[in-house]
Amino acid sequence: MAIMITGGTGFIGAHLARRLLQAGETVVLFDAQPDRQAIQDILERVTVVRGDATVLQDLLHAIKAHRVERVVHLAYIVGPENEQNPPRALHINCVGTNNVFEAARLEGLQRVVWASSVAVYGPRSSYGKADLDEEDPPQPTRVYGACKLFNEHMAEHYFQAFQVEHIALRPSVVYGPGRLRGSAQFMREWIEVTTQAPK
């Protein structure tokens, strides 16, 4: 049995794959445009599948062919493209994510773990207070956050209607050496400058 990571050769997916391998798991990396360079050190220990999450049949084929029982869904558009190309963002972010839930339903998978985002809340200034918590109602103001909120609603629907178990995480900022996209570029640059500075 295997764990499949969609967007598996992306920044989070590649790091997660390494952790799962350390834990003794069998790992399948599902990606529309696999970045073999990002996983060069583990390439011989994972299965890479070129597939598109917006195509349900691609997901179903990968799940069946590799005996997948759990999915970590990370395939998503990040950054300004969400605002610049909303139709593409909706297709990949909403249809793609929903296809993962549907594939899990059809194949009777044990669990889907997926990344939501604190972007579902929108700007803190909208709330009139310094700190937010899970009791505060989401108020996304950008396409990315709106897609994540839609995904949360659909994930809960699939759980209530079809018993598809899911775990959603709401990361705030994802950063680190090697992160090439997203809003946290300044963190990558800061880390790289800091670690290269003379002592």
C-alpha positions as CSV (number, residue, x, y, z in Angstrom):
1,M,0.0,0.0,0.0
2,A,1.2,3.5,-0.7
3,I,0.7,7.2,0.1
4,M,0.2,9.4,-2.9
5,I,1.2,13.1,-2.8
6,T,-0.4,15.3,-5.4
7,G,1.9,18.2,-6.4
8,G,4.5,15.7,-5.1
9,T,7.6,17.3,-6.5
10,G,6.7,20.8,-5.3
11,F,8.3,22.4,-2.3
12,I,6.1,20.9,0.5
13,G,5.6,17.6,-1.4
14,A,9.3,16.9,-1.9
15,H,10.0,17.6,1.8
16,L,7.1,15.5,2.9
17,A,8.1,12.6,0.7
18,R,11.5,12.5,2.4
19,R,9.8,12.3,5.8
20,L,7.5,9.6,4.7
21,L,10.3,7.5,3.3
22,Q,12.2,7.9,6.7
23,A,9.0,6.5,8.3
24,G,9.1,3.5,6.0
25,E,6.2,4.4,3.8
26,T,5.8,3.7,0.1
27,V,5.5,7.0,-1.7
28,V,3.9,7.9,-5.0
29,L,4.5,11.5,-6.3
30,F,1.7,12.6,-8.6
31,D,2.5,15.8,-10.5
32,A,1.3,17.5,-13.7
33,Q,4.9,18.7,-14.4
34,P,7.2,16.5,-12.3
35,D,10.4,18.4,-11.2
36,R,12.9,15.5,-10.9
37,Q,15.6,17.9,-9.9
38,A,13.7,18.7,-6.7
39,I,13.7,15.0,-5.7
40,Q,17.0,14.0,-7.2
41,D,18.2,12.6,-3.8
42,I,15.2,10.3,-3.4
43,L,14.3,9.6,-7.1
44,E,15.2,6.0,-6.9
45,R,13.0,5.4,-3.8
46,V,9.7,7.0,-5.0
47,T,7.4,6.4,-7.9
48,V,6.8,9.5,-10.0
49,V,3.5,9.7,-11.9
50,R,2.8,12.4,-14.4
51,G,-0.9,13.2,-14.0
52,D,-3.3,16.1,-13.8
53,A,-5.6,16.4,-10.7
54,T,-8.2,18.2,-12.9
55,V,-8.6,14.9,-14.8
56,L,-10.4,12.5,-12.4
57,Q,-9.3,9.5,-14.5
58,D,-5.6,10.4,-14.0
59,L,-6.2,10.2,-10.2
60,L,-8.1,7.0,-10.4
61,H,-5.6,5.3,-12.6
62,A,-2.7,6.3,-10.3
63,I,-4.6,5.1,-7.2
64,K,-5.4,1.8,-8.7
65,A,-2.1,1.2,-10.4
66,H,0.0,1.9,-7.2
67,R,-2.4,0.5,-4.6
68,V,-2.8,3.9,-2.9
69,E,-4.7,4.0,0.3
70,R,-4.0,7.5,1.5
71,V,-3.6,10.8,-0.4
72,V,-1.9,14.1,0.6
73,H,-3.3,16.8,-1.7
74,L,-0.9,19.7,-2.4
75,A,-1.4,20.4,-6.1
76,Y,-2.5,24.0,-6.2
77,I,-1.7,27.4,-7.8
78,V,0.0,29.8,-5.5
79,G,1.0,33.4,-6.0
80,P,-0.3,36.2,-8.2
81,E,-1.6,33.8,-11.0
82,N,-4.7,33.3,-8.9
83,E,-5.7,36.9,-9.3
84,Q,-4.5,37.2,-12.8
85,N,-6.1,34.1,-14.2
86,P,-9.2,33.3,-12.1
87,P,-10.6,30.7,-14.5
88,R,-7.4,28.6,-14.4
89,A,-7.2,29.1,-10.6
90,L,-10.8,27.8,-10.2
91,H,-10.2,24.9,-12.5
92,I,-7.0,23.7,-10.8
93,N,-7.7,24.7,-7.2
94,C,-11.4,23.9,-6.9
95,V,-12.0,21.2,-9.6
96,G,-8.7,19.5,-8.9
97,T,-9.2,19.4,-5.2
98,N,-12.7,18.2,-5.5
99,N,-11.5,15.4,-7.9
100,V,-9.2,14.2,-5.1
101,F,-12.2,13.9,-2.7
102,E,-14.2,12.2,-5.4
103,A,-11.4,9.8,-6.2
104,A,-11.1,9.0,-2.5
105,R,-14.9,8.3,-2.4
106,L,-14.9,6.1,-5.4
107,E,-11.8,4.1,-4.3
108,G,-12.7,3.9,-0.6
109,L,-9.5,5.5,0.5
110,Q,-8.7,5.7,4.2
111,R,-7.9,9.4,4.4
112,V,-7.2,12.6,2.5
113,V,-4.8,15.1,4.1
114,W,-4.7,18.4,2.4
115,A,-3.5,22.0,2.7
116,S,-6.0,24.7,3.3
117,S,-4.6,28.1,4.3
118,V,-5.0,31.0,6.8
119,A,-5.9,32.9,3.6
120,V,-9.5,31.8,4.2
121,Y,-9.6,34.6,6.8
122,G,-8.5,37.4,4.6
123,P,-6.8,40.5,6.1
124,R,-6.7,40.7,9.9
125,S,-7.8,44.3,9.6
126,S,-11.3,43.0,8.5
127,Y,-11.8,41.7,12.0
128,G,-11.0,44.7,14.2
129,K,-8.8,42.8,16.5
130,A,-5.1,41.7,16.7
131,D,-5.5,37.9,17.1
132,L,-7.8,35.5,15.3
133,D,-8.8,32.0,16.2
134,E,-10.8,29.1,14.7
135,E,-14.1,30.7,16.0
136,D,-13.7,33.7,13.7
137,P,-15.7,33.5,10.5
138,P,-13.7,33.2,7.3
139,Q,-13.7,36.3,5.1
140,P,-11.4,35.7,2.2
141,T,-10.8,38.7,-0.1
142,R,-8.6,37.0,-2.7
143,V,-9.2,34.2,-5.2
144,Y,-6.7,31.9,-3.5
145,G,-8.4,32.2,-0.1
146,A,-11.9,31.9,-1.7
147,C,-10.8,28.6,-3.3
148,K,-9.4,27.3,-0.1
149,L,-12.7,28.1,1.7
150,F,-14.7,26.3,-1.0
151,N,-12.4,23.3,-0.6
152,E,-13.1,23.3,3.1
153,H,-16.8,23.3,2.5
154,M,-16.6,20.5,-0.1
155,A,-14.3,18.4,2.2
156,E,-16.9,18.6,4.9
157,H,-19.6,17.7,2.5
158,Y,-17.7,14.6,1.4
159,F,-17.2,13.6,5.0
160,Q,-20.9,14.1,6.0
161,A,-22.4,12.6,2.8
162,F,-19.9,9.9,1.9
163,Q,-17.7,9.4,5.0
164,V,-14.5,10.5,3.2
165,E,-12.2,11.2,6.2
166,H,-10.0,14.2,5.7
167,I,-7.6,16.4,7.7
168,A,-7.1,20.0,6.6
169,L,-4.2,22.1,7.7
170,R,-4.2,25.9,7.5
171,P,-0.5,26.9,7.2
172,S,0.3,30.5,7.5
173,V,3.6,31.0,5.7
174,V,5.6,28.2,4.0
175,Y,9.2,29.1,3.5
176,G,12.7,27.8,3.4
177,P,15.7,27.2,1.2
178,G,14.7,26.1,-2.3
179,R,11.2,27.7,-2.1
180,L,11.0,29.3,-5.6
181,R,7.3,30.4,-5.7
182,G,4.7,31.9,-3.4
183,S,4.5,35.0,-1.2
184,A,7.4,34.1,1.2
185,Q,10.3,34.7,-1.2
186,F,11.7,37.3,1.2
187,M,12.1,34.5,3.8
188,R,14.1,32.3,1.4
189,E,16.3,35.2,0.4
190,W,16.8,36.1,4.0
191,I,17.7,32.6,5.0
192,E,20.1,32.1,2.1
193,V,21.9,35.5,2.8
194,T,22.1,34.8,6.5
195,T,23.5,31.3,6.1
196,Q,26.1,32.5,3.6
197,A,27.2,35.5,5.6
198,P,30.8,35.3,6.9
199,K,31.1,34.5,10.6
